[in-house]
Amino acid sequence: MFSRTLKASKSALRTAGNRQQRRNLSIHEYQSVQLLNSYGIPTPKSKPAFSAAEAEQVAKSFGTSELVIKAQVLAGGRGKGHFDSGFQGGVHMVDSPAQAKEYADKMIGAKLITKQTGEGGRLCNAVMLAERMPPQKEYYAAVLNDRASGCPVLVTSSQGGMNIEEVAHDTPEAIIATPLDFKTGISHADGVALAEKLGFKPEARDNAADVFQKLYTIFAEKDATQIEINPLSEMSNGDVLCMDAKFGFDDNADFRQKDIFKLRDTTQEDPQEVEAAEYGLNFIKLDGNIGCLVNGAGLAMATMDVLKLNGGRHSVVLPGADTRLLNAFDTGH
């Protein structure tokens, strides 16, 4: 069940090529950290910077030289990515404010290309600097909507810091999926029992349970579609910290989640999809050479099959559309 749940949830959040789905709003890591902290969930100390000079000043404010700098783009695989300028890696260790400035200068204003962005990459407008805090043990935690069971699910694993899809495929027994009551989430006692099952040491179990409960509170109160913490780290003193966070929020809730949707970064989205949203349209940009206006998903799929069979590729699919859309967008086809 978990493999299907995770795959379906992540496919709604991630990109296909250089395309971003509009079903869910994603926010940057530094914004996710701020949201976690507002609910009392501990994270390493971190701050964003929007220029190289600001990155240097932010680095000085930490009072320690052991920091990590992360490019802020809405895509996974940043550490293994590369910038269109040739600079390698969107995540680096820094040991001085001068080095923070140097790396920020190479990141900000350039496009980071990862396995999720496609060849076009994503523009990096900011970096996040955070304290380096080596964990004693890394775990994985996520809250997802599971369509199969019709309820939220807390997905956890003792194999954090890894690609969770690979863990689910290679060692499915390492994944624990805990169904949650929508109104109550997970109790503290059940959270402690789950922490024990995962392998948290005794002095960390209450802290882990507290994090589980608060993650679900955010999920329910903010109309989230996914909260993913990877890794969730156990420190030597028993503290449990969220080291990295990815959030997704239901676009249908924008009318009641104004504070969240103010965080939307349209530079991370396809410009035509952004324009489409202004007209209240569902616009999906593909990489083909044929535009398709159809009335219903079944006809769309049948048309796509026919075109593919005859050597064509779709560029635009507009389900339920009419000819007025042709005046709203210039697709170039």
N, C-alpha and C positions, 0 to 999 in steps of 0.2 A: 504493500500500500504506500509506504513512504516514498519509494522511487517515483511512483506516478504522481503523488502529491507534490514532491519537490520539483519534478520536471515541469508539471503544469504551472506551478506558481512562479517559477523562475522564468519560464518562457514568456509569461505575461509582463515581466519586468525588464528583460534583457533585450538587446537589439538583434536584428537580423540584418547582417551587412552594416550599412550606415543608417539603419532605420531604427527609431525608437517607438515602441508601442505607446499609444495614448490612453490605454485602459487604466494605467496607474501612474501616479506622480512619484518620481524618485527625487531624493534630495541628497546634497553633498555630504560627505563624511563629517566635515566639521559642524554642519548643521545637525546631523544625527547625534553627534556627541553632545551638543548643546541641549538637544531634546532629552537625551538620557539623563544628563545632569539636572535638568529641571524637575525630573521625577525622582531625584535622589539616588540614581544609579551611578556608581563610581566608575570612572575612566581615568586613564593617565591624563595629566594636565596637558591641554593642547590649545592652540590659538591659530586662527587663519591669518594669512598675509596676502595682499593683492598686488604687491610689487616687490622687486628684489630689495629695495631699500627698507621697506617695511619688514620683510623677512629677517633682515639683519637686526633691526630693533626688537622684533619679537623674540628672536633667539637670545638677545642680551637679557630680556626680562625674565627668563626662566631661572637664572641663577645656577645653571648647570650647563656643561658643554656637551653632555651626552644626549643628543636629540635625534629624532627621525623626521625627515621632511617627505611629505606625500603630495603628489599632484592631485588636484581636485577636479576630476572628471567623472561623469556618471557611467562608469564601465569597470568591469572586473579585470583582473590580470594586469594591474598597473605596474607591479614590480618587474614583470617580464616584458613590458611593452617598450616602445621606442618612440621618440619624437620625430616629427617630419624634418627637424633640423639635423638629425643624426644622433642626438644625445640619447644614450641608452638608459632605460629604466625610469619609472615614475615614482619610485620609492627609494630613498637613500639615507644612510646614516650620516649625520653631520657632527663634527667635533668642535665647531667654533662658529660664532656669528658670521665671520667672513665667508666660511664655507657655505653657510645657509644662504647668504646673499648670492654666492656664485651659482649654486644649484637652482635657486629660485629664478635667477636671470635666464637660465637655460630652459626652464619649464614654462614660466608665465608668458603667454602670448604665442606659444607653439602648440601644435596639435599632437596629442598622444595617441599612438596607434597600438591597440591591443587585439587580442583574439576576439574580443566582443565588439569592437568599434567598426571593423571593416577597414578597408584601405584608406578611407577618408579621414579616419581618426576623429578625435574630439578636442575642441579648443580648451586649453587650460588657462583659466582666468585667475586662479588662486592656488595657493599651496597651504598645507596645514603642517605646523610644527608641533611635535609632541615629545614628552619625556620618554626616554628609553627605559623600560621597566621589564627586565627579563623575568618571565614567569617560571614558576616551578613546574606547572602542568597546564596544557592547553586543552580546552573543550570546545564544543560547538553547541549553539542553542539558536533555535528559530521558532517563531510563532507564525503559523500559516493557517489559511482556510482550507479545510479538506472537504472537497465536494463529495467524496465517496462516503464519508461518515456523517456529513452534514453538520460539522461543528469545527471550531478551531482546534488545532493540534499543536502541542509543544514538542518540537523535534530536538532531541539532544544526542550527543555522542561524546565519547571519551577521546575521540580522534580529531581534536580541533586543530586549526591551523593548516588543514589540508583541503583539497578539493572535495567537497562533501558528496558530489555526484559519484566520484570515483570510490569513495568509502562505501556508499550505498550499493555500488555495483560489485566491489571486490569483497567487502566484509559487511554484508547487511546485518549481521548479528550485532555490529557495533552501533547500530542506530536504534534509539528508543523513541517511539512515537506515543505521546500521552494525550489522549482526547481530553478536551477541556469543556466544562460547562460555560456557556456564553456569558451568563450573569456573574458567576463566582470565580471563574478561572481555575487556579490551582491553590489549594490550601497550603499553609506554611508546613504542616506536618507532611503532606504529600510531597512538597518541595524538598524537605529534608531527606525523605526516603529516596527520592529520585537522585539527589546529590550523592547519597551513600552508594546507590546502585552504580552511579557513574564513576565512583572512585575518589570523590573529594575527601580529603582528610577531615577528621571530626571537627576541628576548629574552624573549618571553612564551610561546613554544610549549612549552617544558619544563614550565612552571607549569600550562598548560592541560591537558597530557597527565596530569600528576599529579592534577589535579582529576577528570578523566574516570575514571581508575583508581580513585580513592577513592570516587567516587559509586557505581561498580558494587560495590565492596566493601560499602558500606552496604546497597545493594539486595539483595545475596545473603545477607549475614549477618543482616539484620533482617527478612527475609521481606517486603520491600516489594513493592507492586504498581505503584507509580509514584514516581519522584523527578523533580521538575521545578524547574529553576533558570531564572528569567526576571526580570531579566537575569543572565547570567554576564558579568562586566565585566572588560575589559582596562584597566589603569591606565597612566598615562604612564611609570611606572618599570618596567613589565613584569609587575607583580603581576596575578594573576587572582583576582577575588573573586566569591563568590556573594552577590548583592545581595538576592535574594528566593528563598524555597524553599517548595515544597509537597510534602508526603509523604503517601503512602497505604500502609497495611499490611494484609496479608491477615488477616481476622478468624479464619480457621482456625488461625492460628499463635499465638493468644493464650496457649496453654499453654506455649510455649517462649520467648515474647517478653514476659515479665512486666514488664521495665523500660519497654518501649515502651507497653504497654497500661495502665500506671499513669497515663499522660499523657492518657488519654481524658477529654474534657470533655463530659459528658452534657447540659449546659445548651445545647449547640449542636444537640441532636438532638430529634426529636419525642418527647414524654414517653411516649406509648403504645408507640412502638417500643423505648424504653429498658425499659419494663416488660415488653414481650414478650420481650426478650432475657434477662431474668431467669428466664423459664420455658423458655428454649431454643427459642423460636418465631421464625419468620420472619414479621414483621408489617409490611405495607406500607400506610401511611395515604395515601389519595387524597382528592380534594376533592369527591367526589360525594355522593349522598344514599341510596345503596343498598349494604347490606352483602352480601358474596358469600362463601359457603363452598363450596369445590369440591374434587374429588378429582383433581388433575392439571392441568398447565398447559394442555393442549388444551381441556379442558372449561371452564377459566377464560376462555380467549380467546373461545370460542364464546358463552359466557354474556354476556360483555362486549359482544360484537357485537349480540346480540339485544336487550339492554337499551338500548344506544345507539340502535339502529334504532327503538325505541319511545319515545325521548325521555328515557331514564333515564341516570343517571351513577353510577359506582361510588364508594363511600366506602372500603370495606375489601375486600381480596382476601386470603383465607387458603387457599393451596393445600395440599392434602393434609391438611385440618383435619378435626376431628370436633366434635360438639356440646359437648365439654368446654371448648372455647375460649370459648364464650359465657359461661361462668361466670368465666373469667379476665379478660375485658376488657369494660368497658362502653363500647361504641362510640357510643352515643347514637342508634342507628338500629334 
